[in-house]
């Protein structure tokens, strides 16, 4: 099993350990924490955590880096973190009880520190993911737990992955301005570069029924489409400056819907002309990470900026919103229609909460998302399995891929 070890982080630490270093309190072990932890992430994430016991810090760190070869440094880090960042109610979530029971099944990916994310199921039942920070594409056999990792082109920084009608794994090259295709039969990787140098960051993608792959480019403020048959890539720019197209879904009529992570809007893209129309949402503080579409064509979206769940009816233009249980700072992130309800997560609180909203009763229920023995990490995208019987999630900060099922669920 590949691991991220202490020795492999020192060069990165030398380049970035000052990142947010001033935030840590004085004490024995501070410099070691700055060196080791900031090699992969800002130490501000430690401050923003809910804190852990010595044993919990030990478990949590083991999901990120293997320190077994440096026991003295490991003890120094654990002692410092347990003393200065014990369990607290920092950014505490507001859980909501309810009638449903769910089960979490988890896998820790082989290479630590990769920020595994965006799991998706293939027709053979395997689950694919990408490791954004380490240019990894991965596959799990959920029946056996066996995992395989594929090395992608250096610098691709894959942000998401989809399984195409051809059975290939298509990923978004977020840092090298490409869409990529991995053929699981041959092991061949093909790259499709963006035709415009201003299109630099493919982000999230979705296949339409006709096989066209639609994708967003957040910082480039664009939406793209790729024809797998020809390899042609076409781009359209959002009419709203700074809208930051993020999540994308395809409606049953073929219309492409896009979330605006930088503005109070949704975008609708005509699949033939690529004309982009803006639907302005009510409040200026609204930002939308992701959206999904229910069986009636209703657009459900997370108001990440204001801590709400939103509903938009394309036929009537009606817009409704509900406050998320953990409040304005809950930062709803991922969203999916599952089990006849709307599921999303509250990423701005600790623990990260998985929330279920029942549209007819307008009621909420929520559960903390585990990373093994602790609650840590963030869920950034989720999708259902192909049969609709389970929800695929992740905790990117702790390199966990997960599957959620509802107990005593009636098959549909």
MIDO-726533 format. One line per field, with one value per residue (C-alpha): residue number from 1; residue in three letters; x, y, z. Coordinates in pm, 1 decimal. Example, Ala and Ser with C-alpha at 12.3 -4.5 7.8 and 13.67 -1.06 7.14 Angstrom:
BEGIN
seq: 1, 2 .
type: Ala, Ser .
u: 1230.0, 1367.0 .
v: -450.0, -106.0 .
w: 780.0, 714.0 .
***
This chain:
BEGIN
seq: 1, 2, 3, 4, 5, 6, 7, 8, 9, 10, 11, 12, 13, 14, 15, 16, 17, 18, 19, 20, 21, 22, 23, 24, 25, 26, 27, 28, 29, 30, 31, 32, 33, 34, 35, 36, 37, 38, 39, 40, 41, 42, 43, 44, 45, 46, 47, 48, 49, 50, 51, 52, 53, 54, 55, 56, 57, 58, 59, 60, 61, 62, 63, 64, 65, 66, 67, 68, 69, 70, 71, 72, 73, 74, 75, 76, 77, 78, 79, 80, 81, 82, 83, 84, 85, 86, 87, 88, 89, 90, 91, 92, 93, 94, 95, 96, 97, 98, 99, 100, 101, 102, 103, 104, 105, 106, 107, 108, 109, 110, 111, 112, 113, 114, 115, 116, 117, 118, 119, 120, 121, 122, 123, 124, 125, 126, 127, 128, 129, 130, 131, 132, 133, 134, 135, 136, 137, 138, 139, 140, 141, 142, 143, 144, 145, 146, 147, 148, 149, 150, 151, 152, 153, 154, 155, 156, 157, 158, 159, 160, 161, 162, 163, 164, 165, 166, 167, 168, 169, 170, 171, 172, 173, 174, 175, 176, 177, 178, 179, 180, 181, 182, 183, 184, 185, 186, 187, 188, 189, 190, 191, 192, 193, 194, 195, 196, 197, 198, 199, 200, 201, 202, 203, 204, 205, 206, 207, 208, 209, 210, 211, 212, 213, 214, 215, 216, 217, 218, 219, 220, 221, 222, 223, 224, 225, 226, 227, 228, 229, 230, 231, 232, 233, 234, 235, 236, 237, 238, 239, 240, 241, 242, 243, 244, 245, 246, 247, 248, 249, 250, 251, 252, 253, 254, 255, 256, 257, 258, 259, 260, 261, 262, 263, 264, 265, 266, 267, 268, 269, 270, 271, 272, 273, 274, 275, 276, 277, 278, 279, 280, 281, 282, 283, 284, 285, 286, 287, 288, 289, 290, 291, 292, 293, 294, 295, 296, 297, 298, 299, 300, 301, 302, 303, 304, 305, 306, 307, 308, 309, 310, 311, 312, 313, 314, 315, 316, 317, 318, 319, 320, 321, 322, 323, 324, 325, 326, 327, 328, 329, 330, 331, 332, 333, 334, 335, 336, 337, 338, 339, 340, 341, 342, 343, 344, 345, 346, 347, 348, 349, 350, 351, 352, 353, 354, 355, 356, 357, 358, 359, 360, 361, 362, 363, 364, 365, 366, 367, 368, 369, 370, 371, 372, 373, 374, 375, 376, 377, 378, 379, 380, 381, 382, 383, 384, 385, 386, 387, 388, 389, 390, 391, 392, 393, 394, 395, 396, 397, 398, 399, 400, 401, 402, 403, 404, 405, 406, 407, 408, 409, 410, 411, 412 .
type: Unk, Unk, Unk, Unk, Unk, Unk, Unk, Unk, Unk, Unk, Unk, Unk, Unk, Unk, Unk, Unk, Unk, Unk, Unk, Unk, Unk, Unk, Unk, Unk, Unk, Unk, Unk, Unk, Unk, Unk, Unk, Unk, Unk, Unk, Unk, Unk, Unk, Unk, Unk, Unk, Unk, Unk, Unk, Unk, Unk, Unk, Unk, Unk, Unk, Unk, Unk, Unk, Unk, Unk, Unk, Unk, Unk, Unk, Unk, Unk, Unk, Unk, Unk, Unk, Unk, Unk, Unk, Unk, Unk, Unk, Unk, Unk, Unk, Unk, Unk, Unk, Unk, Unk, Unk, Unk, Unk, Unk, Unk, Unk, Unk, Unk, Unk, Unk, Unk, Unk, Unk, Unk, Unk, Unk, Unk, Unk, Unk, Unk, Unk, Unk, Unk, Unk, Unk, Unk, Unk, Unk, Unk, Unk, Unk, Unk, Unk, Unk, Unk, Unk, Unk, Unk, Unk, Unk, Unk, Unk, Unk, Unk, Unk, Unk, Unk, Unk, Unk, Unk, Unk, Unk, Unk, Unk, Unk, Unk, Unk, Unk, Unk, Unk, Unk, Unk, Unk, Unk, Unk, Unk, Unk, Unk, Unk, Unk, Unk, Unk, Unk, Unk, Unk, Unk, Unk, Unk, Unk, Unk, Unk, Unk, Unk, Unk, Unk, Unk, Unk, Unk, Unk, Unk, Unk, Unk, Unk, Unk, Unk, Unk, Unk, Unk, Unk, Unk, Unk, Unk, Unk, Unk, Unk, Unk, Unk, Unk, Unk, Unk, Unk, Unk, Unk, Unk, Unk, Unk, Unk, Unk, Unk, Unk, Unk, Unk, Unk, Unk, Unk, Unk, Unk, Unk, Unk, Unk, Unk, Unk, Unk, Unk, Unk, Unk, Unk, Unk, Unk, Unk, Unk, Unk, Unk, Unk, Unk, Unk, Unk, Unk, Unk, Unk, Unk, Unk, Unk, Unk, Unk, Unk, Unk, Unk, Unk, Unk, Unk, Unk, Unk, Unk, Unk, Unk, Unk, Unk, Unk, Unk, Unk, Unk, Unk, Unk, Unk, Unk, Unk, Unk, Unk, Unk, Unk, Unk, Unk, Unk, Unk, Unk, Unk, Unk, Unk, Unk, Unk, Unk, Unk, Unk, Unk, Unk, Unk, Unk, Unk, Unk, Unk, Unk, Unk, Unk, Unk, Unk, Unk, Unk, Unk, Unk, Unk, Unk, Unk, Unk, Unk, Unk, Unk, Unk, Unk, Unk, Unk, Unk, Unk, Unk, Unk, Unk, Unk, Unk, Unk, Unk, Unk, Unk, Unk, Unk, Unk, Unk, Unk, Unk, Unk, Unk, Unk, Unk, Unk, Unk, Unk, Unk, Unk, Unk, Unk, Unk, Unk, Unk, Unk, Unk, Unk, Unk, Unk, Unk, Unk, Unk, Unk, Unk, Unk, Unk, Unk, Unk, Unk, Unk, Unk, Unk, Unk, Unk, Unk, Unk, Unk, Unk, Unk, Unk, Unk, Unk, Unk, Unk, Unk, Unk, Unk, Unk, Unk, Unk, Unk, Unk, Unk, Unk, Unk, Unk, Unk, Unk, Unk, Unk, Unk, Unk, Unk, Unk, Unk, Unk, Unk, Unk, Unk, Unk, Unk, Unk, Unk, Unk, Unk, Unk, Unk, Unk, Unk, Unk, Unk, Unk, Unk, Unk, Unk, Unk, Unk, Unk, Unk, Unk, Unk, Unk, Unk, Unk, Unk, Unk .
u: 0.0, 138.4, 172.5, 272.2, 570.0, 744.4, 1049.5, 843.2, 694.4, 1007.7, 1067.2, 706.5, 727.4, 1031.0, 832.2, 508.9, 539.2, 494.6, 142.3, -80.1, 201.8, 144.2, -191.5, -48.5, 4.2, 349.8, 455.2, 681.9, 615.3, 487.0, 768.1, 729.7, 356.2, 420.9, 676.2, 488.9, 124.8, 172.4, 346.9, -2.0, -243.6, -259.7, -234.2, -543.3, -733.9, -609.7, -747.5, -1077.7, -1116.4, -1335.6, -1031.0, -958.0, -817.6, -464.1, -600.7, -827.0, -544.6, -336.7, -609.2, -678.2, -314.5, -278.4, -538.8, -314.0, 48.9, 248.3, 462.4, 549.6, 907.9, 958.8, 811.9, 974.0, 829.2, 497.1, 488.0, 585.9, 308.6, 44.3, 141.5, 123.1, -210.1, -376.6, -267.3, -354.3, -646.3, -854.6, -1221.3, -1428.2, -1755.5, -1580.1, -1818.5, -2051.0, -2319.4, -2688.5, -2796.4, -3159.9, -3307.6, -3559.5, -3712.1, -3452.6, -3142.5, -2851.6, -2528.7, -2185.7, -1938.2, -1586.3, -1259.0, -926.5, -743.5, -389.6, -189.5, -238.9, -239.2, -403.1, -736.4, -954.6, -1289.3, -1592.2, -1662.6, -1875.8, -1999.5, -1924.9, -2165.7, -1958.3, -2015.9, -1665.8, -1628.7, -1388.5, -1238.2, -969.4, -687.6, -667.1, -342.4, -133.2, -260.4, -428.5, -723.6, -847.2, -1083.7, -1241.0, -1401.5, -1658.5, -1718.1, -1356.4, -1220.4, -939.5, -815.4, -608.1, -447.3, -348.5, -92.6, -227.5, -17.4, 187.4, 15.6, -332.1, -472.8, -793.9, -1095.1, -1365.1, -1436.0, -1728.0, -1778.5, -1870.9, -2101.1, -1782.0, -1690.0, -1389.2, -1313.2, -1318.8, -1153.8, -1119.2, -759.7, -807.1, -448.8, -333.7, -638.8, -738.7, -1014.2, -871.6, -984.6, -855.1, -934.7, -958.1, -915.4, -588.0, -458.6, -422.2, -468.1, -583.2, -588.0, -811.6, -664.9, -878.9, -897.5, -871.0, -579.9, -827.7, -998.4, -758.1, -944.5, -1194.9, -1382.0, -1694.2, -1845.7, -2163.7, -2258.0, -2576.4, -2796.1, -2649.3, -2297.2, -2177.0, -1965.3, -2048.7, -1814.3, -1757.8, -1447.2, -1484.2, -1210.9, -1233.4, -1605.5, -1692.2, -1893.8, -1760.8, -1875.0, -1666.3, -1774.9, -1603.4, -1654.4, -1455.7, -1259.2, -1389.4, -1416.2, -1644.7, -1668.1, -1920.2, -1866.6, -2112.2, -2299.9, -2244.5, -1891.1, -1733.6, -2014.9, -1763.1, -1953.4, -1921.3, -2164.7, -2342.6, -2640.0, -2840.9, -3223.1, -3441.6, -3508.4, -3134.2, -3101.2, -2774.4, -2795.3, -2496.2, -2439.6, -2272.5, -2016.7, -1929.6, -2267.9, -2638.4, -2737.9, -2804.9, -2708.4, -2909.1, -2722.9, -2899.5, -2743.1, -2767.0, -2666.4, -2466.5, -2648.8, -2616.3, -2904.2, -2888.2, -3149.8, -3087.0, -3146.2, -3296.2, -3015.7, -2675.5, -2494.3, -2608.9, -2348.2, -2425.5, -2172.3, -2387.0, -2735.0, -2941.3, -3267.5, -3559.6, -3793.3, -4032.2, -3760.9, -3731.1, -3384.1, -3258.2, -2949.4, -2736.3, -2705.6, -2352.1, -2310.7, -2615.8, -2654.9, -2977.1, -3134.7, -3301.6, -3567.8, -3630.1, -3919.3, -3813.2, -4174.6, -4316.5, -3998.8, -4091.3, -3799.6, -3812.6, -3548.1, -3516.8, -3261.4, -3020.7, -3031.7, -2681.0, -2744.5, -2597.1, -2238.8, -2318.8, -2197.8, -2399.5, -2178.4, -2265.2, -2622.9, -2803.8, -3156.3, -3171.4, -3441.1, -3716.0, -3557.2, -3290.4, -2955.5, -2673.7, -2398.7, -2308.8, -1935.1, -1891.2, -1956.6, -1797.9, -1871.5, -1950.1, -2320.1, -2511.6, -2859.8, -3181.8, -3469.9, -3814.8, -3980.4, -4342.9, -4321.7, -4048.4, -3858.6, -3487.0, -3283.3, -2903.7, -2609.9, -2238.7, -2017.2, -1744.4, -1383.6, -1332.2, -1301.3, -1317.6, -1529.9, -1317.9, -1289.1, -1524.8, -1770.7, -1745.3, -1952.8, -2188.0, -2382.4, -2603.9, -2513.7, -2656.2, -2942.4, -3028.7, -2987.5, -2691.7, -2524.7, -2152.6, -1966.4, -1613.9, -1414.1, -1132.8, -920.1, -894.7, -870.6, -1193.2, -1440.4, -1784.5, -2114.6, -2439.5, -2745.7, -3081.6, -3174.7, -3502.4, -3536.8, -3806.0, -3639.6, -3777.9 .
v: 0.0, 341.5, 587.5, 949.1, 941.1, 1207.0, 1215.1, 1284.6, 1605.4, 1798.1, 1965.6, 2080.7, 2197.3, 2410.3, 2583.2, 2646.9, 2591.3, 2960.9, 2941.1, 3049.0, 2954.8, 3266.5, 3127.8, 2847.8, 2908.5, 2884.8, 2552.4, 2253.3, 2091.5, 2402.8, 2414.7, 2045.7, 2085.9, 2383.8, 2185.7, 1858.0, 1966.6, 2273.6, 2061.9, 1958.5, 2218.6, 2547.6, 2519.8, 2737.7, 2413.0, 2295.4, 2609.5, 2563.0, 2202.6, 2102.3, 1959.9, 1601.3, 1388.3, 1247.8, 918.0, 1090.2, 1310.8, 994.3, 828.3, 1141.5, 1206.2, 842.1, 907.8, 1181.6, 1075.5, 775.3, 886.7, 537.5, 580.3, 888.8, 804.7, 1099.6, 1351.9, 1170.6, 1198.5, 1565.4, 1645.4, 1450.3, 1605.6, 1957.2, 1908.6, 1732.1, 2008.0, 2310.7, 2175.8, 1948.9, 1874.3, 2193.7, 2329.0, 2538.2, 2571.0, 2316.6, 2160.8, 2148.9, 1785.3, 1706.6, 1374.5, 1188.9, 851.9, 721.7, 516.2, 505.8, 309.2, 438.7, 209.3, 348.4, 284.6, 460.4, 502.7, 359.5, 679.2, 924.4, 1299.1, 1278.2, 1439.1, 1162.6, 1289.9, 1266.9, 889.1, 755.8, 406.4, 221.3, -31.9, -321.3, -192.5, -58.2, 284.9, 537.0, 845.1, 1105.9, 1212.0, 1579.1, 1673.5, 1381.0, 1328.8, 997.7, 812.2, 528.3, 234.8, 28.6, -312.9, -266.8, -641.3, -724.0, -386.6, -421.9, -86.7, 21.9, 361.3, 498.3, 774.5, 1060.5, 1315.6, 1528.9, 1853.6, 1743.9, 1789.9, 1601.7, 1765.9, 1513.4, 1193.5, 1051.9, 715.5, 759.2, 552.0, 396.6, 261.8, 491.5, 713.2, 1079.1, 1327.1, 1705.8, 1831.1, 2128.8, 2256.7, 2157.3, 2280.7, 1940.5, 1687.5, 1338.7, 986.9, 665.2, 341.7, 65.9, -202.5, -74.9, 154.5, 432.7, 795.1, 1052.0, 1426.7, 1686.2, 2037.4, 2347.1, 2541.1, 2878.3, 2970.4, 3158.1, 2824.3, 2699.6, 2497.7, 2222.6, 2156.0, 1935.1, 1732.0, 1546.9, 1326.4, 1401.9, 1122.6, 1175.6, 1109.3, 1470.0, 1557.1, 1894.5, 2057.4, 2377.2, 2595.8, 2786.0, 3050.1, 3084.1, 3167.7, 2923.5, 2614.5, 2358.8, 2058.1, 1776.1, 1536.8, 1204.4, 1087.4, 1370.7, 1508.4, 1857.2, 2096.5, 2402.3, 2675.6, 2938.2, 3223.3, 3300.2, 3629.0, 3707.1, 3828.1, 3640.9, 3385.5, 3098.1, 2805.4, 2509.2, 2216.8, 2096.5, 1868.7, 1772.8, 1787.3, 1525.9, 1769.2, 1798.4, 2146.0, 2199.9, 2359.1, 2513.3, 2645.3, 2985.3, 2968.7, 3336.3, 3504.8, 3477.9, 3292.4, 2969.0, 2925.9, 2748.1, 2636.0, 2545.6, 2214.2, 2299.6, 2666.0, 2679.4, 3004.3, 3074.5, 3233.4, 3359.6, 3302.1, 3560.2, 3437.5, 3673.6, 3780.0, 3922.7, 3711.0, 3390.7, 3161.1, 2814.9, 2531.4, 2257.4, 2160.2, 1856.5, 1796.2, 1588.0, 1365.9, 1657.6, 1880.5, 2096.3, 2240.8, 2195.6, 2391.9, 2467.9, 2831.7, 2798.6, 3167.9, 3203.9, 2853.3, 2754.0, 2494.6, 2630.8, 2516.9, 2659.5, 2566.7, 2634.7, 2634.3, 2889.2, 3071.3, 3016.0, 3021.6, 2891.5, 2860.6, 2688.5, 2766.9, 2478.4, 2335.1, 2451.8, 2809.4, 3078.1, 2954.3, 2591.5, 2629.0, 2357.6, 2205.0, 1877.5, 1782.2, 1482.3, 1350.6, 1015.5, 798.4, 1041.5, 1331.2, 1599.6, 1514.4, 1761.1, 1834.6, 2119.9, 2165.3, 2480.3, 2312.7, 2033.3, 1756.7, 1778.5, 1688.5, 1483.5, 1636.2, 1490.0, 1720.5, 1575.0, 1807.5, 1719.6, 1750.4, 2018.2, 1842.6, 1786.8, 1504.6, 1496.8, 1271.7, 1339.3, 1202.5, 978.4, 928.9, 600.1, 673.8, 1052.6, 1314.5, 1525.6, 1624.0, 1776.3, 1629.1, 1821.0, 1618.2, 1321.3, 1102.1, 795.7, 448.1, 350.7, 154.2, 444.6, 225.5, 407.2, 745.5, 778.1, 1031.2, 1113.1, 1300.9, 1449.7, 1573.1, 1225.0, 1030.0, 837.8, 718.6, 627.0, 466.8, 549.8, 327.0, 374.8, 92.5, -91.3, 98.1, -22.8, -100.1, 112.6 .
w: 0.0, -95.5, 190.7, 234.6, 471.7, 676.9, 453.6, 144.2, 284.9, 388.1, 50.4, 31.4, 389.9, 312.8, 42.1, 228.7, 604.1, 677.8, 537.4, 828.8, 1073.3, 1283.0, 1394.3, 1607.8, 1980.9, 2133.9, 2279.8, 2241.0, 1905.2, 1729.7, 1472.6, 1396.4, 1341.3, 1114.0, 914.2, 877.7, 863.3, 642.8, 380.4, 272.2, 407.7, 590.3, 967.1, 983.5, 927.4, 1266.4, 1428.8, 1247.8, 1362.2, 1654.6, 1833.1, 1935.5, 2215.5, 2192.6, 2060.4, 1808.9, 1679.4, 1637.7, 1430.8, 1227.3, 1138.3, 1029.9, 758.4, 616.9, 665.7, 790.7, 1086.3, 1208.4, 1088.6, 1306.1, 1648.9, 1828.8, 1584.8, 1597.3, 1976.5, 1958.9, 1712.0, 1901.9, 2233.6, 2093.8, 1917.4, 2209.9, 2449.2, 2238.1, 2033.4, 2259.7, 2183.5, 2166.6, 2033.7, 1769.1, 1472.3, 1630.9, 1413.5, 1502.1, 1457.4, 1380.6, 1489.8, 1279.2, 1192.7, 945.5, 1020.7, 778.5, 748.2, 646.2, 470.5, 432.2, 251.9, 312.2, -19.5, -50.5, -103.9, 180.0, 125.4, -216.0, -120.4, -264.4, -386.2, -617.0, -615.6, -899.9, -983.2, -1307.9, -1464.0, -1324.2, -969.9, -917.7, -759.8, -913.3, -751.2, -814.6, -583.0, -669.4, -497.3, -624.0, -981.7, -902.8, -1052.1, -833.4, -843.7, -564.0, -587.2, -308.3, -284.0, -198.4, -88.3, -341.6, -471.7, -770.0, -834.3, -1174.1, -1215.7, -1427.2, -1619.3, -1382.4, -1292.3, -1402.5, -1051.1, -1135.6, -978.7, -1065.7, -1259.6, -1459.2, -1627.2, -1991.6, -2212.4, -2351.1, -2007.2, -1980.1, -1681.5, -1784.6, -1548.2, -1534.2, -1548.4, -1321.2, -1336.6, -1686.6, -1881.2, -2016.3, -2008.8, -1971.0, -2061.0, -1907.6, -2091.5, -1827.2, -2092.7, -2238.7, -1964.0, -2220.2, -2113.6, -2369.5, -2308.1, -2470.8, -2431.5, -2409.3, -2737.8, -2560.9, -2333.2, -2113.0, -2037.4, -1775.2, -1512.6, -1604.1, -1282.2, -1271.5, -1556.4, -1648.6, -1944.9, -2138.5, -2274.5, -2622.6, -2495.3, -2493.6, -2190.1, -2036.7, -1787.1, -1593.6, -1568.0, -1241.9, -1245.3, -1624.4, -1591.9, -1870.9, -1954.4, -2200.8, -2397.5, -2538.1, -2811.3, -2731.1, -3089.1, -3245.1, -2950.8, -3029.9, -2735.4, -2747.7, -2486.8, -2377.2, -2132.4, -1854.0, -1905.0, -1536.1, -1469.3, -1180.3, -1161.0, -1127.2, -1284.3, -1047.2, -1026.5, -1342.4, -1410.0, -1719.8, -1714.6, -1884.0, -2170.7, -2233.8, -2083.9, -1898.2, -1552.2, -1378.4, -1025.4, -971.2, -691.1, -723.3, -759.8, -679.0, -992.8, -1174.5, -1538.5, -1806.6, -2119.5, -2443.2, -2550.8, -2921.8, -2942.6, -2616.0, -2538.7, -2165.7, -1973.1, -1616.3, -1347.7, -1076.7, -722.7, -462.0, -227.2, -317.7, -57.2, -223.9, -379.0, -515.1, -503.7, -654.3, -768.8, -865.4, -1049.8, -925.2, -1126.5, -1184.6, -1328.6, -1016.1, -956.6, -600.4, -502.4, -199.9, -98.2, 31.5, 103.5, 328.4, 471.9, 298.2, 71.0, -242.0, -488.4, -835.4, -1065.1, -1427.5, -1548.1, -1304.9, -1203.8, -839.0, -592.7, -234.8, 34.2, 371.6, 642.0, 692.6, 1047.5, 1144.2, 1040.0, 812.6, 851.9, 768.1, 407.0, 230.0, -39.2, -214.3, -305.8, -455.8, -498.3, -316.9, -163.7, -265.1, -79.7, -107.1, 53.4, 107.2, 357.2, 590.3, 532.8, 741.2, 1075.8, 1275.1, 1232.3, 861.0, 860.5, 605.7, 584.8, 444.5, 350.5, 291.5, 33.7, 107.8, 485.0, 468.6, 747.0, 807.3, 956.4, 982.4, 1071.8, 1136.8, 858.0, 1002.2, 901.2, 1078.7, 1450.9, 1415.6, 1246.4, 1012.9, 649.1, 395.1, 146.8, -182.5, -430.0, -405.6, -642.9, -617.3, -730.9, -1068.9, -912.1, -682.3, -373.6, -217.2, -194.4, -270.9, -57.8, 57.6, 318.5, 113.2, 402.4, 552.0, 224.6, 283.9, 21.4, 155.6, 68.5, 249.1, 259.7, 429.5, 665.3, 595.9, 269.3, 28.9, -307.5, -589.1 .
***
